[in-house]
Amino acid sequence: MPRPARSCSWTINADAALGGGPRRGCRQAGAALVPIGEGISGGVAATGVPVRIEDAQHDPRWIGRRYDAETGFTTRSILCVPITAHDRIIGVIQVLNRRGGPFTDDDQRLLEALASMGAVAIENARLYENLEDKVQERTARPVAHARRAARDAGPARTVGEDGRPRDLVAGVRP
């Protein structure tokens, strides 16, 4: 697939909107949230059906005119496919302006394969984040308990090498 002029990836957030935007050195016209069901990417997120458009400027589903106006970019053609994990749509990936003509079936198959790999990476990142949260939760309780116990117990006494009693100072760092 010839390199597109721009590419975008979007992931679905808790507010049932696509959050993300242009990547790889593209100027971004502010944070973008696309409601599920709106525009090309929102429609793909809602249906899971890939969309290929040869002339975006004349397609009534395309809502990116504002972004083109703000960035000076001209969107001509679009290929957008869902990112799916465990039979759930978790986002979309979209490429714009294929060089050398309209997007082809081969381009779509390649983008679907990339979306599949992206889904694995996104799911792995989410699993890792959840694991980190659980580890932090589980370690925070014992650490807080140890701090309280150390504070409540007061200084411990021990005998130094010279035979004199000494306070044993112990601390638990956050």
JOBELZI-V151029 format. One line per field, one symbol per residue. psi: psi as a letter, one per 20 degrees, with the letter a starting at -180 (. if undefined). A space follows every 50 residues. Layout:
psi=???
This chain:
psi=pqprhqqqqqqprijlqppbaqrljqpplrqppoqpipaghhghhhhjpq ppphnhhjpihpjjhgggghijqopgqpppqqopplkpoiaqppqqmppk arqrhggggghhghhghhggggggggggggggghggghhhghggghgggh ghhaqqqrprhjiqqqpopqqpq.
